[in-house]
């Protein structure tokens, strides 16, 4: 009996259990990788900090739908940062 036949005969609940353990493992035992801030991110944050409080800021959100998963969190963070400085944001 080959390994593929054994896998086909295996009860699917065992596969779900194995998948659950593989997903829960990093949640229970995090890898502890360092989080570093890159130079462009630091420069952007400092540029937003230099904007005077109460300024009016034009924020462009015209990105491609394929870039949405990457751009929306960054846009929200920048928006919150500007609102925290009491800036009027024009989108």
C-alpha positions in Angstrom: 0.0 0.0 0.0 1.5 3.3 -1.1 1.5 6.5 1.1 -1.1 8.1 -1.0 -3.5 5.2 -0.5 -2.9 5.3 3.2 -3.6 9.1 3.2 -6.8 8.5 1.3 -8.0 5.9 3.9 -7.1 8.2 6.8 -10.1 9.6 8.6 -10.3 13.3 7.8 -10.8 14.3 11.4 -7.1 13.3 12.0 -6.2 15.7 9.2 -8.2 18.5 10.8 -6.6 17.8 14.1 -3.1 18.0 12.6 -4.0 21.2 10.7 -5.4 22.7 13.9 -2.2 21.9 15.8 0.0 23.3 13.1 -2.1 26.6 13.1 -2.3 26.8 16.9 1.4 26.1 17.4 2.8 29.5 16.5 0.0 31.2 18.4 0.9 29.3 21.6 4.6 29.4 21.1 5.5 32.6 19.1 8.8 32.7 17.3 9.9 35.9 18.9 11.2 37.5 15.7 12.4 41.1 16.1 10.3 43.9 14.6 12.4 46.6 13.1 11.4 49.9 11.6 12.9 50.6 8.2 14.4 53.9 7.2 11.6 54.9 4.8 9.0 54.2 7.5 10.9 56.3 10.0 11.3 59.1 7.5 7.5 59.1 6.7 6.7 59.2 10.4 9.0 62.1 11.0 7.6 64.0 8.0 4.1 63.6 9.4 5.3 64.7 12.8 6.8 67.9 11.2 3.3 68.9 9.9 2.0 71.7 12.1 -1.0 70.9 14.2 -4.3 72.0 12.7 -3.0 71.9 9.1 -5.1 70.8 6.1 -3.6 67.8 4.5 -4.5 66.2 1.1 -4.4 62.5 1.3 -4.4 60.5 -1.9 -6.0 57.0 -1.8 -6.2 56.2 -5.5 -4.4 52.8 -5.5 -5.1 49.7 -7.5 -7.5 47.1 -6.1 -4.6 44.5 -6.2 -2.6 46.8 -3.8 -5.6 47.2 -1.4 -4.5 44.5 1.2 -1.1 46.2 1.5 -2.1 49.9 1.2 -5.3 50.1 3.4 -3.6 49.4 6.7 -0.9 52.0 5.9 -3.5 54.5 4.8 -5.5 54.0 8.0 -2.4 54.4 10.2 -1.4 57.6 8.4 -5.0 58.9 8.7 -5.1 58.2 12.4 -1.7 59.8 12.9 -2.9 63.0 11.1 -6.2 63.1 13.0 -4.2 62.7 16.3 -2.5 66.0 15.3 -5.9 67.7 14.8 -5.2 68.0 11.1 -8.1 68.4 8.6 -7.7 65.6 6.1 -9.0 65.9 2.6 -9.3 62.5 0.9 
